[in-house]
Amino acid sequence: MSSPFHPPSFPSVAEVIRRLEPSYPVFCVFPDILRERARTFVEGFPGTVLYATKCNPHPYVLRALHESGIDHFDTASISEIAKVTEQFPDAHCYFNHPVKGRGALEAAADVYGITDYVVDHPDELDKLVSIAGTDITVEVRIATPKGKAVYDLSAKFGASPDDAVALLKKAKDYGCRTAIAFHVGSQCLDPEAFRVAMGMAKKVADEAGVPLEYLDVGGGFPASYKQDVAPLQTYFDVIADAKQKLGIDVPLYGEPGRALVAEGCSVLTQVHLRKGDDLYINDGIYGCLSEIRDGDLDPPVRAVRKDGPVDGALRPFRLFGPTCDSLDVLKLPFYLPENIREGDWIEFGLMGAYSIGMQTGFNGFVTDTIVRVDGMHEEFTA
Ligand SMILES: Cc1ncc(COP(=O)(O)O)c(C=O)c1O
């Protein structure tokens, strides 16, 4: 029997097509790849790995990561905390959203016993302490330079160094434990950005003169879209080297999302109509594919026919999503075989991150069929 915790299993995407012939989009999870990625982080990151739940909160994805040794989770809402703790009662959740509703704080403290919270403003600290008390760890989030990241995650959140010093002192005066957190930006292409941010954190900590429980270096580790991406080990080495050279003598935490799960999932769509070089498919920017527009991220693709590959030289196509909105078009040209036609399938790789969790359901189109595919991906052609 299948359930979100036990999706139906197939030996390959070709077999998904052969058996289901899906005219609806299918989200394919490759647990072996997820487990391998989780092990890479658990063994290579020089500290404790928290999975950034928002990136892909599907229960089966959480399970694959948890089975490979990840039992700390960055959570940003009560719904995420509930999802994680219901599945893994012993997991440690951190409430790492810098702005929280009072009701959410009450539930976090009273129902779930959360002890670690991010803040970036004194009013939020007052609110937090008034509800959760002082037997907590207050992580002060500092803003860091965007550098070579695709998404700037310090434009909305993060205290300046001076404000962070004041916040740390205030948290200490309250009697709370203290920590520092930052996020160098998602899909960060420069490993040295972590060194720069860690240097800022060290300076803030020294000036505040308060003991730190840990330094949380956030997420931002990249996935290998068609960009020049350094290996994850380079990021781990830079972080370990910076810790040593800067004299940071507290434990490190990291909150990877994208690099942990992107590669371990794909989205299988079907061509519902071809008009010249325009293909109308059944997932789009209001579904799992919004990052292709928002981040200009360029996932690998391949075209498949039930009885084999689609023939013809690769040429650029424009892809429209299923909703009635003219904005529902993928910005990039996608290179697909020239003989592609209605009824063929297009598989998008690197779809584990910010995909299934970001769907809107607009117009009634939702990718809600999840399957498990054992083994590795078939090769993408472009
Ligand atoms: C606080 C926090 N931690 C971790 C992450 C995960 O980042 P990434 O997916 O770039 O690794 C995010 C992403 O938005 C975040 O906001």
PDBQT file of the ligand as one rigid body, heavy atoms in Angstrom, charges set to zero:
ROOT
HETATM    1  C1  LIG A 401      17.360  30.287   7.435  1.00  0.00    +0.000 C 
HETATM    2  C2  LIG A 401      17.631  29.430   6.255  1.00  0.00    +0.000 A 
HETATM    3  N1  LIG A 401      18.455  28.377   6.406  1.00  0.00    +0.000 NA
HETATM    4  C3  LIG A 401      18.740  27.544   5.388  1.00  0.00    +0.000 A 
HETATM    5  C4  LIG A 401      18.183  27.743   4.140  1.00  0.00    +0.000 A 
HETATM    6  C5  LIG A 401      18.537  26.782   3.046  1.00  0.00    +0.000 C 
HETATM    7  O1  LIG A 401      19.298  27.395   2.084  1.00  0.00    +0.000 OA
HETATM    8  P1  LIG A 401      19.855  26.604   0.820  1.00  0.00    +0.000 P 
HETATM    9  O2  LIG A 401      18.716  25.864   0.229  1.00  0.00    +0.000 OA
HETATM   10  O3  LIG A 401      20.388  27.671  -0.052  1.00  0.00    +0.000 OA
HETATM   11  O4  LIG A 401      20.934  25.684   1.304  1.00  0.00    +0.000 OA
HETATM   12  C6  LIG A 401      17.341  28.848   3.922  1.00  0.00    +0.000 A 
HETATM   13  C7  LIG A 401      16.772  29.096   2.605  1.00  0.00    +0.000 C 
HETATM   14  O5  LIG A 401      15.967  29.966   2.381  1.00  0.00    +0.000 OA
HETATM   15  C8  LIG A 401      17.056  29.712   5.012  1.00  0.00    +0.000 A 
HETATM   16  O6  LIG A 401      16.239  30.763   4.869  1.00  0.00    +0.000 OA
ENDROOT
TORSDOF 0
